[in-house]
């Protein structure tokens, strides 16, 4: 199944169920918390909660925002363009309409998007000295890796290279793990919707939701395959 077709279904499904999924996500996160404390990490910022994948995404986005990730030809096939980590990470989530609904995440995400092409932009300084105390506090925590332990990428000496030397491997993986988590949350939301519709004998809606569910399962498989079938519970 083509990637464009799969993500078109993601975007369509998210637009239609945005408000429902926004309410369901908190419930699903709470359920995951009781199942495994490793699934969610609560930043010490009032009521703000982040998925592990969201914090990892932000850490790499801030730390390597201006680092060149790869080069690609322009649309005319002539000049080679340098694509930064920030440009790639921002584009991947925006293109698939998978930007987190967490307000603090969105603050980081869109501030980076709106400022990363400005001359002299330094993401760490920008956020550490941010006027919003919640933003500066989280940026400081991410810089000191309070929430994300580097051993995640170096279990049993799996990777001896420095992080910055294997960004071409790490960045796509961070993005795909983030996407896979979001897709799984969407699938759980659809399961709840199917259950409710079934109880109400609304079989037309059951059929519609089942179709969405099957399409998203294809997205889930696609992402899992790219990650080497790594399980995310």
Buried (B, 14 or more C-beta within 10 A) or exposed (E): EEEEEBBBBBEEBBEEBEEEBEEBBEEBBEEBBEEEEEBBBBBEBEEBBBBBBBBBBBBBBBBBBBEEBEEEEEEEEEEEEEBBBBBBBBEBBEEBBBBBEBEBBEBBBEBBBEBBEEEEBEBBEBBBEBEEEBBBBBBEBBBEEBBBEEEEBEEEEEBEEEBEEBBEEBBBBBBBBBBBBBBBBBBBBBBBBBEEBEEEEBEEBBEBBBEBBEBBEEBBBBBBEBBEEEEBE
